[in-house]
Amino acid sequence: MSRKLPHEGHGNNAHPQDASKSENHNATPLRAMRPNQDASKGAHPVPPPSNKLPRSARAALEPERVPIPKRRSKRVRHPLVIIGNAIFTVLVVLSIAVGGALYFGKQRFEAPGPLTEDKVVDIPHGLGVRDIADLLAREGVIDQPWIFIGGVLALKARGDLKSGEYQFSKNASLADVVNIIVENKVIQHAALTIPEGLTSEQIVARLTDNDIFSGSVREVPREGTLLPETYKFTRGMPREQIIQRMQQAQRHLLAEVWEHRMLDLPLKTPEQLVILASIVEKETGKSEERSRVASVFINRLKNKMRLQSDPTIIYGLTGGKGRLGRPILKSEIEQPTPYNTYVIDGLPPGPIANPGRASLEAVANPARTKDLYFVADGAGGHLFSESYDQHQKNLARLRLLEKNSATDPPAENPPAAKP
């Protein structure tokens, strides 16, 4: 019996199905091997490498899928962020550079200087920081002017550099040099002593005659406004500056003395205290007598008596130019001047000299006495008395001493007038 052979077309129809099943069976594991992707993130799945052969020639020609790179955040790509990052980088670099420079500069600023021995340098008035640096470099005090300038600027001391004559020690560092100039540690020369009892015109004359000072005095200060004292000064100090120092010292002292005065004094103002102190200053040069001489004038003021002080006659005659140079004439005792206390009542219109501390304090706190008179004792001091009769006896004693010594009557000591 003949067998019916399978139709060729049936065999062909069966192969595609089997191939399809096989293909589907093989494809399932490939899809399972792909990593799960979160769809909410919008990320594209990245296929793993595959060793599967292409299904067809056309598939082989198709390019393999390349994963799309993630886009950078818009914030990172913003121009301001880019500029900010650049600025930050520049600042970091600058900070490192400045820090290094400061460290190096500080080391050099505090290092020993080039001086091999002490040196005196005169810095003229009006020089700027660069001029001072150049001068110090020329004198061998410093060897790095720019570090000196940088140190001055860093210390904010540009306006504190002062002129004057300075002494720099051996191996002085830049820091030492700046400190000496800023602190104005100038060389102090010999002291200037102004004696008590000089007039303002006499004090100005002394300053003018001393060539270690500079400049001139614009005008003679008012009488009694300068404090006689010992003052330290520097070479080239302006004369006007010394006058100002003396005036300031007098104001401070007068305020102090006035505050501690006796409250029952017949003096209403500090200026009146200065006037009477100037008279006491000219009447006696002995410190132990000032308080008692002051008490005589205070008592006379309280008793409405004229002061009758010889130095007031001389000041009225000379106008503060200095000594009279001869005895006072009887006619001059009676000659009216604004300062002649033999003629006027009370105090003169102003001081007759510049009193010192001792005379000011003596008037502010005079001795407690009833004395109304005093006369020279012939030995540099005075004899005091409470009555006019005793005063006349003291005066006769003085004349006898003068006669026995065969000397001329002492200048500036006329016979005392009656009260």
Disulfide bonds with the S-S distance in Angstrom:
none
